[in-house]
Every structure is written in C-alpha cells, then in structure tokens.
Amino acid sequence: MVALLLANGPNLNLLGTREPDVYGAATLDDVVGAVRAHAADRDVEVRDVQSNHEGDLLEAIHEARSWADGLVINPGGWTHTSVALRDAIAASGLPAVEVHLSNVHAREPFRHTSVTAGACVGVVAGFGVASYLLGVDALLGHLEG
Ligand code: DQA
C-alpha cells in the first residue's frame, strides 16, 4: 500500500477563518478529510501533520523517510523563506508535490518565488482544496512512473 505524508505549514490551522476571500471556507479538518477520502479511494494511506513550528515540520519529514512513499506539502509562508524546509524535503529523498490553495503567482511579488519548489517534483496552486487532491494524483502518477 502506498503511504504519503500530508504536511501543512504555518497558519494553515486557521483555515476557515483565515482570509476566507483568499483561502476559502474549508477548515484544515475539511482539507485533511478530503485528502483522506480521495486517498482511500485509491488505496493510499495518509498520515498528516500541521505545525507552526518549523523544526516540528522538519522532523516529521525526517521521520517520513522510514514509512512514506512521498509527500504532499503546503509549506504556507515557509514556501517563500525556508532553505531548511527545502533541504529537509531534498534530504528525505522522497518525491514531493507542493500545493497551494491560492494562486501564489497572482498575488504579491514576494509570493512568486518558492524556495521549496525546487526540491519537489512539481507544484499545484490556485485550485483551493482541489489543489491538494490534484497534488495527491500527481504524486501517485509520479510513483507509478
Ligand atoms: C499558501 C500561500 C502562501 O503564500 C501563504 O503564506 C500561505 C498559504 C496557499 O496555500 O495558498 O500560508 O501556501
């Protein structure tokens, strides 16, 4: 059975109330539930983590080396800043798909650069919760080769 880590970075615990005009009305539980249901239909196991503490996310990625086949990650604001997160994704050796609810390229210029995307197989952005589901499918397609 394929297993993946769904990792969500800072402030994503506030989904549902956080800038709903930008990020939509779905809560983090809604997002994780949708990913789990989508993955279950495909016989894929999902473990999830969200943290506002960078080290916790780094360690979850380190641990994923021992059980996961890949990562679906929304690094939140760390997308644009965190060399350490990029390095953790690269060091994991796991294929990763970066996802964003919003179309970061249609927003402020500082969101146009992703530090982390270069360590990922690819990026899905701008489709709300569907970005995550597309990310799962992209990862599975990559794993199937
Ligand atoms: C985000 C986009 C980031 O720029 C922002 O800092 C987030 C959420 C998204 O899902 O659209 O926290 O990753």
Residues whose N, C-alpha, C, O or C-beta is under 5 A from the ligand:
A	BS01	DQA	P10 G76 G77 V99 H100 L101 S102 R111
